[in-house]
Amino acid sequence: MPLGRLEVQPSNEMWAGNESGPSEWTLDTLATAAQDLGIQVSRCQVRRILLTEGVR
């Protein structure tokens, strides 16, 4: 689980500016992490999946 709020950099790498903060995933970082694992999913698809599952 990432530490702090992750941001996707122009190089498509994820970086947390404040690693002492609580873990926080955004739709962009979830989609990027999935894509890094070979799962082709868009930010919009991640959002729909989370809404369907009742995740906030």
C-alpha distance matrix in Angstrom:
0.0 3.8 6.6 9.5 10.9 10.5 14.0 15.4 18.1 21.5 20.7 17.9 15.3 12.3 12.6 11.6 15.0 14.1 11.3 12.8 12.1 10.0 6.7 8.5 8.7 12.3 14.5 15.0 11.4 11.0 14.4 13.9 10.9 13.3 16.2 14.8 14.7 18.3 17.9 20.4 19.3 20.1 18.6 21.5 20.8 17.2 18.8 21.5 19.3 17.4 20.8 22.4 19.8 20.3 16.7 16.7
3.8 0.0 3.8 6.5 7.9 7.3 10.8 12.5 15.0 18.6 18.0 15.6 12.8 9.4 9.0 7.8 11.2 10.7 8.2 10.4 9.8 8.6 5.5 7.1 7.7 10.9 13.6 13.5 9.9 10.7 14.0 12.9 10.7 13.8 16.1 14.6 15.5 18.9 18.8 20.7 19.6 19.8 18.0 21.2 21.1 17.6 19.0 22.1 20.5 18.5 21.7 23.8 21.7 21.8 18.0 17.4
6.6 3.8 0.0 3.8 6.8 7.6 11.2 13.8 15.9 19.7 19.5 17.6 14.6 11.0 9.3 6.7 9.2 7.6 4.9 6.6 6.3 6.0 4.5 7.1 9.3 12.3 15.6 15.5 12.3 13.7 17.0 15.9 14.1 17.4 19.5 18.0 19.2 22.6 22.4 24.2 22.8 22.7 20.5 23.5 23.9 20.3 21.2 24.5 23.1 20.7 23.6 26.0 23.9 23.4 19.6 18.4
9.5 6.5 3.8 0.0 3.8 6.2 9.5 12.8 14.9 18.7 19.2 17.4 14.9 11.2 9.0 5.6 7.1 5.4 4.8 6.3 4.4 5.1 4.7 5.8 8.6 10.9 14.6 14.5 11.9 13.9 17.1 16.2 15.2 18.5 20.4 19.4 21.0 24.1 23.7 24.9 23.1 22.3 19.7 22.6 23.5 20.0 20.3 23.8 23.0 20.4 22.9 25.7 23.9 23.0 19.2 17.3
10.9 7.9 6.8 3.8 0.0 3.8 6.6 10.1 12.6 16.2 17.3 15.3 13.4 9.7 8.3 5.6 7.2 7.1 7.9 9.8 7.4 7.6 6.4 5.0 6.7 7.9 11.5 11.3 9.3 11.8 14.6 14.0 13.8 17.0 18.6 18.2 20.1 22.8 22.0 22.8 20.7 19.5 16.6 19.4 20.7 17.5 17.5 21.2 20.9 18.4 20.7 23.7 22.4 21.5 17.8 15.6
10.5 7.3 7.6 6.2 3.8 0.0 3.8 6.7 9.4 13.0 13.8 11.6 9.7 6.0 5.4 4.5 7.3 8.8 9.0 11.9 10.4 10.6 8.4 6.9 6.7 7.4 10.4 9.1 6.7 9.7 12.1 10.8 10.8 14.3 15.5 14.8 17.1 19.6 19.2 19.9 18.2 17.1 14.7 18.0 19.1 16.1 16.9 20.5 20.1 18.2 20.8 23.6 22.6 22.2 18.6 17.0
14.0 10.8 11.2 9.5 6.6 3.8 0.0 3.8 6.2 9.7 11.1 9.3 8.3 5.5 5.5 6.2 8.0 10.6 11.7 14.8 13.4 14.0 12.1 10.1 9.2 8.4 10.5 8.1 6.9 10.7 11.9 10.2 11.5 14.8 15.1 14.8 17.7 19.7 19.4 19.4 17.8 16.2 13.8 17.2 18.9 16.4 17.1 20.8 20.9 19.4 21.8 24.7 24.2 23.9 20.5 18.8
15.4 12.5 13.8 12.8 10.1 6.7 3.8 0.0 3.8 6.7 7.9 5.7 5.7 4.5 6.5 9.0 10.9 13.9 14.7 18.0 16.9 17.3 14.9 12.9 11.0 9.8 10.7 7.3 6.6 10.3 10.4 8.0 10.1 13.1 12.6 12.3 15.6 17.1 17.1 16.8 15.7 14.1 12.5 16.1 17.7 15.7 16.9 20.4 20.7 19.8 22.3 24.9 24.7 24.9 21.7 20.5
18.1 15.0 15.9 14.9 12.6 9.4 6.2 3.8 0.0 3.8 5.3 5.2 5.3 6.0 7.0 10.0 11.2 14.7 15.7 19.3 18.7 19.7 17.7 16.1 14.6 13.5 14.4 10.9 10.3 13.9 13.6 10.8 12.9 15.9 14.8 14.0 17.6 18.9 19.5 19.1 18.4 16.9 15.6 19.1 20.9 19.3 20.5 23.9 24.3 23.6 26.0 28.6 28.4 28.7 25.5 24.2
21.5 18.6 19.7 18.7 16.2 13.0 9.7 6.7 3.8 0.0 3.8 5.3 7.4 9.3 10.8 13.8 14.7 18.4 19.5 23.0 22.5 23.5 21.4 19.5 17.8 16.2 16.3 12.6 12.8 16.1 15.0 12.2 14.8 17.4 15.4 15.0 18.8 19.4 20.2 19.1 18.8 17.1 16.4 19.7 21.5 20.6 21.9 25.0 25.7 25.5 27.7 30.2 30.4 30.9 27.9 26.7
20.7 18.0 19.5 19.2 17.3 13.8 11.1 7.9 5.3 3.8 0.0 3.9 5.4 8.7 10.6 14.2 15.6 19.1 19.6 23.3 23.2 24.1 21.7 20.3 18.4 17.4 17.5 13.8 13.2 16.2 15.0 11.6 13.7 16.2 14.0 12.8 16.6 17.3 18.7 18.2 18.5 17.5 17.4 20.9 22.2 21.1 23.0 26.0 26.2 26.2 28.8 31.0 31.0 31.8 28.8 27.9
17.9 15.6 17.6 17.4 15.3 11.6 9.3 5.7 5.2 5.3 3.9 0.0 3.8 6.6 9.6 13.1 15.2 18.4 18.5 22.2 21.7 22.0 19.2 17.6 15.3 14.3 14.1 10.4 9.7 12.4 11.2 7.7 10.0 12.5 10.5 9.7 13.5 14.3 15.3 14.8 14.9 14.1 13.9 17.6 18.6 17.4 19.4 22.4 22.4 22.5 25.2 27.2 27.2 28.1 25.2 24.5
15.3 12.8 14.6 14.9 13.4 9.7 8.3 5.7 5.3 7.4 5.4 3.8 0.0 3.8 6.6 10.3 12.7 15.6 15.4 19.1 19.0 19.5 16.9 15.9 14.1 14.0 14.7 11.4 9.4 12.3 12.1 8.5 9.5 12.7 11.5 9.7 13.2 15.0 16.2 16.6 16.7 16.2 15.7 19.5 20.3 18.4 20.5 23.7 23.2 22.9 25.8 27.9 27.4 28.2 24.9 24.3
12.3 9.4 11.0 11.2 9.7 6.0 5.5 4.5 6.0 9.3 8.7 6.6 3.8 0.0 3.8 7.0 9.9 12.5 12.1 15.8 15.4 15.7 13.1 12.2 10.7 11.1 12.5 9.8 7.1 10.3 11.2 8.2 8.6 12.3 12.2 10.7 13.7 16.0 16.6 17.3 16.7 16.1 14.9 18.6 19.5 17.1 18.8 22.2 21.6 20.7 23.7 26.0 25.1 25.6 22.2 21.3
12.6 9.0 9.3 9.0 8.3 5.4 5.5 6.5 7.0 10.8 10.6 9.6 6.6 3.8 0.0 3.8 6.4 9.1 9.1 12.8 12.8 14.0 12.2 11.8 11.6 12.3 14.6 12.3 9.7 13.0 14.5 11.8 11.9 15.7 16.0 14.3 17.1 19.6 20.3 21.0 20.3 19.5 17.8 21.4 22.5 19.8 21.1 24.7 24.2 22.8 25.6 28.2 27.1 27.2 23.6 22.2
11.6 7.8 6.7 5.6 5.6 4.5 6.2 9.0 10.0 13.8 14.2 13.1 10.3 7.0 3.8 0.0 3.8 5.5 5.8 9.3 9.1 10.6 9.5 9.6 10.6 11.8 14.9 13.3 10.8 13.8 16.1 14.1 13.8 17.5 18.4 17.0 19.4 22.2 22.4 23.3 22.1 21.2 19.0 22.4 23.5 20.5 21.3 25.0 24.5 22.5 25.2 27.9 26.6 26.2 22.5 20.8
15.0 11.2 9.2 7.1 7.2 7.3 8.0 10.9 11.2 14.7 15.6 15.2 12.7 9.9 6.4 3.8 0.0 3.8 6.3 9.1 9.2 11.8 11.8 11.9 13.4 14.2 17.3 15.8 13.8 17.0 19.2 17.2 17.4 21.0 21.8 20.4 23.0 25.7 25.9 26.6 25.2 23.9 21.5 24.7 26.3 23.4 23.8 27.5 27.3 25.2 27.5 30.6 29.4 28.6 24.9 22.8
14.1 10.7 7.6 5.4 7.1 8.8 10.6 13.9 14.7 18.4 19.1 18.4 15.6 12.5 9.1 5.5 3.8 0.0 3.8 5.5 5.8 9.0 10.0 11.0 13.4 14.9 18.5 17.6 15.4 18.1 20.8 19.3 18.8 22.4 23.7 22.3 24.5 27.4 27.5 28.5 26.9 25.8 23.2 26.3 27.6 24.4 24.6 28.3 27.8 25.3 27.6 30.6 29.1 28.0 24.3 22.1
11.3 8.2 4.9 4.8 7.9 9.0 11.7 14.7 15.7 19.5 19.6 18.5 15.4 12.1 9.1 5.8 6.3 3.8 0.0 3.8 5.5 7.9 8.4 10.5 12.9 15.2 18.7 18.0 15.1 17.4 20.3 18.7 17.5 21.1 22.7 21.0 22.7 25.9 26.1 27.6 26.3 25.8 23.5 26.6 27.4 24.1 24.7 28.2 27.3 24.8 27.5 30.1 28.2 27.5 23.7 22.0
12.8 10.4 6.6 6.3 9.8 11.9 14.8 18.0 19.3 23.0 23.3 22.2 19.1 15.8 12.8 9.3 9.1 5.5 3.8 0.0 3.8 6.8 8.8 11.4 14.6 17.1 20.8 20.6 17.9 19.8 23.0 21.8 20.5 23.9 25.8 24.2 25.6 29.0 29.0 30.5 29.0 28.5 25.9 28.8 29.6 26.1 26.4 29.8 28.8 26.0 28.4 31.1 29.0 27.9 24.2 22.3
12.1 9.8 6.3 4.4 7.4 10.4 13.4 16.9 18.7 22.5 23.2 21.7 19.0 15.4 12.8 9.1 9.2 5.8 5.5 3.8 0.0 3.8 6.5 8.5 12.1 14.4 18.1 18.4 16.1 17.8 21.2 20.5 19.4 22.6 24.7 23.6 25.0 28.2 27.7 29.0 27.1 26.3 23.5 26.1 27.1 23.5 23.4 26.8 26.0 23.0 25.2 28.1 26.1 24.7 21.0 18.8
10.0 8.6 6.0 5.1 7.6 10.6 14.0 17.3 19.7 23.5 24.1 22.0 19.5 15.7 14.0 10.6 11.8 9.0 7.9 6.8 3.8 0.0 3.8 6.3 10.0 12.8 16.4 17.4 15.0 16.0 19.6 19.5 18.0 20.8 23.4 22.6 23.5 26.7 25.8 27.3 25.3 24.7 21.9 24.3 24.9 21.2 21.1 24.3 23.2 20.0 22.3 25.0 22.7 21.3 17.7 15.8
6.7 5.5 4.5 4.7 6.4 8.4 12.1 14.9 17.7 21.4 21.7 19.2 16.9 13.1 12.2 9.5 11.8 10.0 8.4 8.8 6.5 3.8 0.0 3.8 6.9 10.2 13.6 14.5 11.8 12.4 16.1 16.0 14.4 17.0 19.7 19.0 19.8 23.0 22.1 23.7 21.7 21.4 18.9 21.4 21.7 18.0 18.3 21.5 20.2 17.3 20.0 22.5 20.2 19.4 15.6 14.2
8.5 7.1 7.1 5.8 5.0 6.9 10.1 12.9 16.1 19.5 20.3 17.6 15.9 12.2 11.8 9.6 11.9 11.0 10.5 11.4 8.5 6.3 3.8 0.0 3.8 6.6 10.2 11.4 9.3 10.0 13.6 14.0 13.0 15.5 18.0 17.9 19.0 21.7 20.5 21.6 19.2 18.5 15.6 18.0 18.7 15.1 15.0 18.4 17.5 14.7 17.1 19.9 18.1 17.2 13.4 11.6
8.7 7.7 9.3 8.6 6.7 6.7 9.2 11.0 14.6 17.8 18.4 15.3 14.1 10.7 11.6 10.6 13.4 13.4 12.9 14.6 12.1 10.0 6.9 3.8 0.0 3.8 6.8 8.1 6.0 6.3 9.8 10.6 9.9 12.0 14.5 14.9 16.0 18.4 16.9 17.8 15.4 14.7 12.0 14.6 15.1 11.5 11.9 15.3 14.4 12.1 14.8 17.5 16.1 15.7 12.0 10.8
12.3 10.9 12.3 10.9 7.9 7.4 8.4 9.8 13.5 16.2 17.4 14.3 14.0 11.1 12.3 11.8 14.2 14.9 15.2 17.1 14.4 12.8 10.2 6.6 3.8 0.0 3.8 5.3 5.2 6.1 8.5 9.8 10.5 12.2 14.1 15.2 16.8 18.5 16.7 16.8 14.0 12.5 9.3 11.7 13.0 9.9 9.7 13.5 13.5 11.4 13.6 16.6 16.0 15.6 12.3 10.7
14.5 13.6 15.6 14.6 11.5 10.4 10.5 10.7 14.4 16.3 17.5 14.1 14.7 12.5 14.6 14.9 17.3 18.5 18.7 20.8 18.1 16.4 13.6 10.2 6.8 3.8 0.0 3.8 5.6 5.2 6.1 8.6 9.9 10.6 12.2 14.2 15.6 16.7 14.4 13.9 10.8 8.9 5.6 8.0 9.3 6.5 6.6 10.3 10.7 9.4 11.6 14.4 14.5 14.5 11.8 10.9
15.0 13.5 15.5 14.5 11.3 9.1 8.1 7.3 10.9 12.6 13.8 10.4 11.4 9.8 12.3 13.3 15.8 17.6 18.0 20.6 18.4 17.4 14.5 11.4 8.1 5.3 3.8 0.0 3.8 5.5 5.2 6.1 8.6 9.9 10.5 12.2 14.4 15.3 13.8 13.0 10.5 8.4 5.7 9.2 10.8 8.7 9.6 13.1 13.6 12.9 15.2 17.7 17.9 18.3 15.5 14.6
11.4 9.9 12.3 11.9 9.3 6.7 6.9 6.6 10.3 12.8 13.2 9.7 9.4 7.1 9.7 10.8 13.8 15.4 15.1 17.9 16.1 15.0 11.8 9.3 6.0 5.2 5.6 3.8 0.0 3.8 5.4 5.0 6.0 8.5 9.7 10.3 12.4 14.2 13.2 13.5 11.6 10.7 8.7 12.2 12.9 10.1 11.7 15.1 14.7 13.7 16.6 18.9 18.3 18.8 15.6 15.0
11.0 10.7 13.7 13.9 11.8 9.7 10.7 10.3 13.9 16.1 16.2 12.4 12.3 10.3 13.0 13.8 17.0 18.1 17.4 19.8 17.8 16.0 12.4 10.0 6.3 6.1 5.2 5.5 3.8 0.0 3.8 5.5 5.2 6.2 8.6 9.9 10.9 12.6 10.8 11.5 9.4 9.3 7.7 10.8 10.5 7.3 9.6 12.5 11.4 10.7 14.0 15.8 15.1 16.1 13.1 13.3
14.4 14.0 17.0 17.1 14.6 12.1 11.9 10.4 13.6 15.0 15.0 11.2 12.1 11.2 14.5 16.1 19.2 20.8 20.3 23.0 21.2 19.6 16.1 13.6 9.8 8.5 6.1 5.2 5.4 3.8 0.0 3.8 5.5 5.2 6.1 8.6 10.0 10.6 8.6 8.4 6.1 5.9 5.4 8.8 8.5 6.5 9.4 11.9 11.3 11.8 14.7 16.2 16.3 17.7 15.2 15.6
13.9 12.9 15.9 16.2 14.0 10.8 10.2 8.0 10.8 12.2 11.6 7.7 8.5 8.2 11.8 14.1 17.2 19.3 18.7 21.8 20.5 19.5 16.0 14.0 10.6 9.8 8.6 6.1 5.0 5.5 3.8 0.0 3.8 5.4 5.0 6.1 8.7 9.8 9.2 9.3 8.5 8.5 8.4 12.1 12.1 10.3 13.0 15.7 15.1 15.3 18.4 20.0 19.8 21.1 18.4 18.5
10.9 10.7 14.1 15.2 13.8 10.8 11.5 10.1 12.9 14.8 13.7 10.0 9.5 8.6 11.9 13.8 17.4 18.8 17.5 20.5 19.4 18.0 14.4 13.0 9.9 10.5 9.9 8.6 6.0 5.2 5.5 3.8 0.0 3.8 5.5 5.1 6.5 9.0 8.7 10.3 9.9 10.9 10.9 14.3 13.5 11.1 14.1 16.6 15.1 15.1 18.6 19.9 19.0 20.5 17.6 18.2
13.3 13.8 17.4 18.5 17.0 14.3 14.8 13.1 15.9 17.4 16.2 12.5 12.7 12.3 15.7 17.5 21.0 22.4 21.1 23.9 22.6 20.8 17.0 15.5 12.0 12.2 10.6 9.9 8.5 6.2 5.2 5.4 3.8 0.0 3.8 5.4 5.1 6.5 5.1 7.1 7.0 9.2 10.1 13.0 11.3 9.5 13.0 14.8 13.0 13.8 17.3 18.0 17.3 19.4 17.0 18.3
16.2 16.1 19.5 20.4 18.6 15.5 15.1 12.6 14.8 15.4 14.0 10.5 11.5 12.2 16.0 18.4 21.8 23.7 22.7 25.8 24.7 23.4 19.7 18.0 14.5 14.1 12.2 10.5 9.7 8.6 6.1 5.0 5.5 3.8 0.0 3.8 5.2 4.9 4.8 5.5 6.7 8.6 10.4 13.4 12.2 11.3 14.8 16.5 15.3 16.6 19.7 20.4 20.3 22.4 20.2 21.2
14.8 14.6 18.0 19.4 18.2 14.8 14.8 12.3 14.0 15.0 12.8 9.7 9.7 10.7 14.3 17.0 20.4 22.3 21.0 24.2 23.6 22.6 19.0 17.9 14.9 15.2 14.2 12.2 10.3 9.9 8.6 6.1 5.1 5.4 3.8 0.0 3.8 5.5 7.3 9.0 10.4 12.2 13.5 16.8 15.7 14.3 17.7 19.7 18.2 19.1 22.5 23.3 22.7 24.7 22.1 22.9
14.7 15.5 19.2 21.0 20.1 17.1 17.7 15.6 17.6 18.8 16.6 13.5 13.2 13.7 17.1 19.4 23.0 24.5 22.7 25.6 25.0 23.5 19.8 19.0 16.0 16.8 15.6 14.4 12.4 10.9 10.0 8.7 6.5 5.1 5.2 3.8 0.0 3.8 5.7 8.8 10.6 13.3 14.9 17.7 15.8 14.4 18.1 19.5 17.4 18.5 22.1 22.3 21.4 23.8 21.5 22.9
18.3 18.9 22.6 24.1 22.8 19.6 19.7 17.1 18.9 19.4 17.3 14.3 15.0 16.0 19.6 22.2 25.7 27.4 25.9 29.0 28.2 26.7 23.0 21.7 18.4 18.5 16.7 15.3 14.2 12.6 10.6 9.8 9.0 6.5 4.9 5.5 3.8 0.0 3.8 6.2 9.1 12.2 14.6 17.1 15.0 14.5 18.3 19.2 17.5 19.3 22.5 22.5 22.1 24.8 22.9 24.5
17.9 18.8 22.4 23.7 22.0 19.2 19.4 17.1 19.5 20.2 18.7 15.3 16.2 16.6 20.3 22.4 25.9 27.5 26.1 29.0 27.7 25.8 22.1 20.5 16.9 16.7 14.4 13.8 13.2 10.8 8.6 9.2 8.7 5.1 4.8 7.3 5.7 3.8 0.0 3.8 6.0 9.5 12.0 14.0 11.5 11.2 15.0 15.6 13.8 15.9 19.0 18.8 18.7 21.4 19.8 21.6
20.4 20.7 24.2 24.9 22.8 19.9 19.4 16.8 19.1 19.1 18.2 14.8 16.6 17.3 21.0 23.3 26.6 28.5 27.6 30.5 29.0 27.3 23.7 21.6 17.8 16.8 13.9 13.0 13.5 11.5 8.4 9.3 10.3 7.1 5.5 9.0 8.8 6.2 3.8 0.0 3.8 6.9 10.2 11.8 9.7 10.5 14.0 14.5 13.6 16.0 18.6 18.6 19.2 21.8 20.5 22.0
19.3 19.6 22.8 23.1 20.7 18.2 17.8 15.7 18.4 18.8 18.5 14.9 16.7 16.7 20.3 22.1 25.2 26.9 26.3 29.0 27.1 25.3 21.7 19.2 15.4 14.0 10.8 10.5 11.6 9.4 6.1 8.5 9.9 7.0 6.7 10.4 10.6 9.1 6.0 3.8 0.0 3.8 6.8 8.2 6.1 6.9 10.3 10.9 10.4 12.7 15.1 15.4 16.3 18.6 17.3 18.6
20.1 19.8 22.7 22.3 19.5 17.1 16.2 14.1 16.9 17.1 17.5 14.1 16.2 16.1 19.5 21.2 23.9 25.8 25.8 28.5 26.3 24.7 21.4 18.5 14.7 12.5 8.9 8.4 10.7 9.3 5.9 8.5 10.9 9.2 8.6 12.2 13.3 12.2 9.5 6.9 3.8 0.0 3.8 5.3 5.1 6.3 8.7 10.0 10.7 12.5 14.3 15.4 16.8 18.4 17.1 17.7
18.6 18.0 20.5 19.7 16.6 14.7 13.8 12.5 15.6 16.4 17.4 13.9 15.7 14.9 17.8 19.0 21.5 23.2 23.5 25.9 23.5 21.9 18.9 15.6 12.0 9.3 5.6 5.7 8.7 7.7 5.4 8.4 10.9 10.1 10.4 13.5 14.9 14.6 12.0 10.2 6.8 3.8 0.0 3.8 5.5 5.1 6.3 8.8 10.0 10.7 12.4 14.4 15.5 16.5 14.8 14.8
21.5 21.2 23.5 22.6 19.4 18.0 17.2 16.1 19.1 19.7 20.9 17.6 19.5 18.6 21.4 22.4 24.7 26.3 26.6 28.8 26.1 24.3 21.4 18.0 14.6 11.7 8.0 9.2 12.2 10.8 8.8 12.1 14.3 13.0 13.4 16.8 17.7 17.1 14.0 11.8 8.2 5.3 3.8 0.0 3.8 5.4 5.1 6.3 8.7 10.0 10.6 12.3 14.4 15.3 14.4 14.6
20.8 21.1 23.9 23.5 20.7 19.1 18.9 17.7 20.9 21.5 22.2 18.6 20.3 19.5 22.5 23.5 26.3 27.6 27.4 29.6 27.1 24.9 21.7 18.7 15.1 13.0 9.3 10.8 12.9 10.5 8.5 12.1 13.5 11.3 12.2 15.7 15.8 15.0 11.5 9.7 6.1 5.1 5.5 3.8 0.0 3.8 5.3 5.1 6.2 8.6 9.9 10.5 12.4 14.2 13.6 14.7
17.2 17.6 20.3 20.0 17.5 16.1 16.4 15.7 19.3 20.6 21.1 17.4 18.4 17.1 19.8 20.5 23.4 24.4 24.1 26.1 23.5 21.2 18.0 15.1 11.5 9.9 6.5 8.7 10.1 7.3 6.5 10.3 11.1 9.5 11.3 14.3 14.4 14.5 11.2 10.5 6.9 6.3 5.1 5.4 3.8 0.0 3.8 5.5 5.2 6.2 8.6 9.9 10.7 12.2 10.8 11.9
18.8 19.0 21.2 20.3 17.5 16.9 17.1 16.9 20.5 21.9 23.0 19.4 20.5 18.8 21.1 21.3 23.8 24.6 24.7 26.4 23.4 21.1 18.3 15.0 11.9 9.7 6.6 9.6 11.7 9.6 9.4 13.0 14.1 13.0 14.8 17.7 18.1 18.3 15.0 14.0 10.3 8.7 6.3 5.1 5.3 3.8 0.0 3.8 5.5 5.2 6.1 8.6 9.9 10.4 9.3 9.7
21.5 22.1 24.5 23.8 21.2 20.5 20.8 20.4 23.9 25.0 26.0 22.4 23.7 22.2 24.7 25.0 27.5 28.3 28.2 29.8 26.8 24.3 21.5 18.4 15.3 13.5 10.3 13.1 15.1 12.5 11.9 15.7 16.6 14.8 16.5 19.7 19.5 19.2 15.6 14.5 10.9 10.0 8.8 6.3 5.1 5.5 3.8 0.0 3.8 5.5 5.1 6.1 8.6 9.8 10.1 11.4
19.3 20.5 23.1 23.0 20.9 20.1 20.9 20.7 24.3 25.7 26.2 22.4 23.2 21.6 24.2 24.5 27.3 27.8 27.3 28.8 26.0 23.2 20.2 17.5 14.4 13.5 10.7 13.6 14.7 11.4 11.3 15.1 15.1 13.0 15.3 18.2 17.4 17.5 13.8 13.6 10.4 10.7 10.0 8.7 6.2 5.2 5.5 3.8 0.0 3.8 5.5 5.2 6.2 8.6 8.6 11.0
17.4 18.5 20.7 20.4 18.4 18.2 19.4 19.8 23.6 25.5 26.2 22.5 22.9 20.7 22.8 22.5 25.2 25.3 24.8 26.0 23.0 20.0 17.3 14.7 12.1 11.4 9.4 12.9 13.7 10.7 11.8 15.3 15.1 13.8 16.6 19.1 18.5 19.3 15.9 16.0 12.7 12.5 10.7 10.0 8.6 6.2 5.2 5.5 3.8 0.0 3.8 5.5 5.1 6.0 5.0 7.2
20.8 21.7 23.6 22.9 20.7 20.8 21.8 22.3 26.0 27.7 28.8 25.2 25.8 23.7 25.6 25.2 27.5 27.6 27.5 28.4 25.2 22.3 20.0 17.1 14.8 13.6 11.6 15.2 16.6 14.0 14.7 18.4 18.6 17.3 19.7 22.5 22.1 22.5 19.0 18.6 15.1 14.3 12.4 10.6 9.9 8.6 6.1 5.1 5.5 3.8 0.0 3.8 5.4 5.0 6.0 7.5
22.4 23.8 26.0 25.7 23.7 23.6 24.7 24.9 28.6 30.2 31.0 27.2 27.9 26.0 28.2 27.9 30.6 30.6 30.1 31.1 28.1 25.0 22.5 19.9 17.5 16.6 14.4 17.7 18.9 15.8 16.2 20.0 19.9 18.0 20.4 23.3 22.3 22.5 18.8 18.6 15.4 15.4 14.4 12.3 10.5 9.9 8.6 6.1 5.2 5.5 3.8 0.0 3.8 5.5 7.8 10.4
19.8 21.7 23.9 23.9 22.4 22.6 24.2 24.7 28.4 30.4 31.0 27.2 27.4 25.1 27.1 26.6 29.4 29.1 28.2 29.0 26.1 22.7 20.2 18.1 16.1 16.0 14.5 17.9 18.3 15.1 16.3 19.8 19.0 17.3 20.3 22.7 21.4 22.1 18.7 19.2 16.3 16.8 15.5 14.4 12.4 10.7 9.9 8.6 6.2 5.1 5.4 3.8 0.0 3.8 5.6 9.1
20.3 21.8 23.4 23.0 21.5 22.2 23.9 24.9 28.7 30.9 31.8 28.1 28.2 25.6 27.2 26.2 28.6 28.0 27.5 27.9 24.7 21.3 19.4 17.2 15.7 15.6 14.5 18.3 18.8 16.1 17.7 21.1 20.5 19.4 22.4 24.7 23.8 24.8 21.4 21.8 18.6 18.4 16.5 15.3 14.2 12.2 10.4 9.8 8.6 6.0 5.0 5.5 3.8 0.0 3.8 6.5
16.7 18.0 19.6 19.2 17.8 18.6 20.5 21.7 25.5 27.9 28.8 25.2 24.9 22.2 23.6 22.5 24.9 24.3 23.7 24.2 21.0 17.7 15.6 13.4 12.0 12.3 11.8 15.5 15.6 13.1 15.2 18.4 17.6 17.0 20.2 22.1 21.5 22.9 19.8 20.5 17.3 17.1 14.8 14.4 13.6 10.8 9.3 10.1 8.6 5.0 6.0 7.8 5.6 3.8 0.0 3.8
16.7 17.4 18.4 17.3 15.6 17.0 18.8 20.5 24.2 26.7 27.9 24.5 24.3 21.3 22.2 20.8 22.8 22.1 22.0 22.3 18.8 15.8 14.2 11.6 10.8 10.7 10.9 14.6 15.0 13.3 15.6 18.5 18.2 18.3 21.2 22.9 22.9 24.5 21.6 22.0 18.6 17.7 14.8 14.6 14.7 11.9 9.7 11.4 11.0 7.2 7.5 10.4 9.1 6.5 3.8 0.0
